[in-house]
Each structure stands twice: as C-alpha cells, then as structure tokens.
Amino acid sequence: MKKIFYVGDPVCSWCYAFTDIFEEIKKEFSKDLSFSYIMGGLVFEREIVLDRALKKMLKKNWKEVETKTGKHIKASVNIEDAKEMPYISDPGCIGFQAVKQIDEELSYSFYKNMHKAFYEDLENIFEFETLLKIAVKTGVDENYFSSKFNDPQTKELAVKDIEKAKFLGVRAFPSLVLQDDSGAKVLNQGFKKFSLLKIQIESWLEGKVCAGDILPVL
C-alpha cells in the first residue's frame, strides 16, 4: 500500500501551523493511504535556552508564521514574559517514541497535544512532568509512559527517527514523503496549502506518476 510519512518536530512552529492542512490530507486520503509519523529532531542534543534573545527571535518567527499561514499562535502574546527554560526537541521526541510503542496514531495525538500545550499555553514541554500530564490526557497509562520515557532504548528510537528522516531526504519541517514500489520522494518541505498538495497526491494515487517522479511542491 502506498504510504505518506509525515515528518515534524515538537518545537517546529511551522509544523503547528500545518496541522489543519495535514488533517485535511488524512481525511481526504485515509482510505487510499497509510500514514506514518517521524520526529525530525529540530533542536536535538543541543544546549539552547529560552532566554531574552531567543524569545525575541521566536516572537518574530511566530509573527511570520501567522502572517503566511493564517494560524494564530496564542503563545506569542506572552512569550516575552515566559520563564527561562530549555528549548530543545529531545524530551518531546522521546515522549513521542514512548507513545508510538503503543500505537502510531496515538503518538500523533500526543504530538498534537504537545504543540497545543506549548503554542497555545506556553507550557514547559521540555520537562518530564508536563509531558507526563500530556500523555495521560492523550490516554496513555502514567506508569507505562514513565517507564518507557526513562528507558534508554526509547531515546535510541528517537535517534533512529532522526536518521530515517535524513535518509528520506528531509531537511526542513514539516515534510511529507511519498512512498511506493518505486521508492520514496519528498513531496514538500515547509508549510504548503492543501490545494497544492492535494493535486500532487491525487496524481500519484491515480498512477500518473510514481514517487520517484514527483516534483517537490514549492
């Protein structure tokens, strides 16, 4: 069966804005496609702190996201007053993998809930306690999540996801990668409108092109 890989990241604001578009894609093509989810590790194994300079940069970036996508980032109003905290992908990627070991669609729900917690309420998704709360809200057993989150093998899975994204040719988020018998090809890198993506996906499903022939949606 043909498959689409969605590649995103917990701290990718463009990914947060792309959620509604991706939901449209899933609704439109769920009968014809399977979906798989990968975290790309935007800020992985790096020491970055949400300090005054970063807050200023993020506010500017989020304004650009809002202008170009129409998706309001509620957290931009309060970002300058947020307490200093890490700004890294590691905890979110590891938490995602902990949930993914139960069910892939559940891990995607966890991912969306992380985005909501940060980009709407500026919750500290970089600490375990917040991620645990999000996991329970998503429907994951508290003890299970704690055990898997702290298991070194779960971090290894997160690293493998990052490596897989690179292997698939992904260099920016969000990305969609089409896979069929001909191989895999990146459809888009970055926010794109549903109408543009829909045309390409339909052509692919109709057999007019194979994944290897797809031109990225610019």
Number of C-alpha atoms within 10 A of each C-alpha: 8 14 15 22 21 20 26 28 28 27 23 20 22 24 23 25 23 23 16 14 17 20 11 14 16 16 10 12 15 11 8 11 15 14 16 14 19 24 28 30 25 20 16 19 12 12 9 13 14 18 15 15 10 15 19 14 10 17 18 12 15 21 16 13 21 16 11 13 15 11 18 16 20 15 19 22 11 13 19 18 10 15 12 13 14 16 20 22 22 24 21 27 29 25 28 31 27 27 27 19 13 13 11 17 14 18 23 19 18 25 26 17 18 28 25 18 18 20 22 16 15 18 17 19 26 20 14 16 12 14 26 20 13 22 27 14 14 19 12 19 13 13 11 13 21 17 11 18 24 14 13 10 14 22 20 13 18 25 21 15 20 21 16 16 23 13 11 17 15 23 16 19 23 26 26 24 22 25 21 16 10 10 12 21 23 22 22 21 19 17 23 19 13 15 11 12 19 15 11 18 18 13 13 18 16 10 9 11 15 19 22 15 13 18 13 14 16 11
